């Protein structure tokens, strides 16, 4: 598990060192606002989802961009740990869902959207 934490710490540092960080910050801000509004939620598979089924173009683009980044991290984690990207995503999804504040939406595996 220590290697798993080290990998995410290294990935976070890499993101901070790239010019794309500013775009990531604006994507995160858009998603955070959409989460607070009940439009976006965390899923147990480790990805963001649209609670309402759709959102405006900026929020949808931000969700897609963050999910693409997560997909890359899950693939790299899977390669370095001998697991699958799905397993890496689900492990992260459990951690992310645990941190979701009350009043925001989560989606368990095989379930529907639920307000936490």
N, C-alpha and C positions, 0 to 999 in steps of 0.2 A: 504494500500500500504506500510505502514511503516513495517508491519510484513514481507512482501515480501522482502524488502531490508535487514531487520535484518537476515532473513533466509539465504540469499545469503552471507552476511558477515560472518555468523557462518560457513557456508559450506566452504568458502574460508579459514578461520582459521583452520578448521579441515584438509583440504588438506595440509596446510603448516606444520601441526604437524605430518604428517604421513611419513613413509619412502618412500612411493610411490611418494612423491613430485618430486624426481629427475627424475623418469620416466615421470611424467606429464610435467616437464619442457622440456625434450627432445622431447616429443610428440608435445608440443606447438611450439617449435622451428621448427620442421619438417613441421607442418601445416602452420605456418606463412610463411615459405619459399615457400611452395606450393601455398599459397594464392597469394603471390607476383608474382609467375610464371604463375598464371591463371589456376592452376590445381584443386584447392580446393576453395570453396566459402561458404558463409553463406546462409542458407535457412530460409524462414519465419516460418518454423515449429520449429525452434530453434536448428536444427542439422546442422552439416557440410555436404557438399556433394561434390562429384567428378564432376567437371565441364566438364571434358573431357570424363567421363564415366569410366575411369580407371586411375590407377597411380601405381608407383612401390610399392613393398611390404611394405617398411618402411612407406611410406606416408599413404597407405591404413590402415596399422595397427594403426598408430597414429590417423587417423580420427576415426576409430572404437573405439579406447580406449577413446578418448575425447567424442564421442557420447554416449558411455556406461555410462560415468560419468555424462553427461548431463541428460540422461534418468533417472538415479537414483535421481538426484536433482529435476527433474520435478515431479517424483512420490512422493517424500517427500513433495514437495511444495503443490502438489494437496491434499495430505492427511491432511496437516496442515491448508489449506485454504478452503477446501470444494469445490475445483474445479476439473478439470480433468488434467491428465498429458499433454494431447494435448493443452489445454488452457494455462497451465503454459509454455509449450514450445513455443507456439506462442507469448505469452507476452514477453518472453525473446528474441525470434527471432526478434521481432520488435526493441528491444533495441540494439541487436547486429548488425542488418542491418544498423541502424542509425549511428553506429560507424565505419562502413566499409569505408576505405579510397577510394578516387576516383581511378579508374583503376582496382579495384578488382571486383570479381563477386558476385552477389546476385541472389537469386531465390525466387520470391514472391510465395505465395500460388497459386496453379493452373497455374503458369506461367513457362516460361523457364528461362534459365540463361541469365543475363543481366550484362553488365559491368557498374559499378556505375560511 
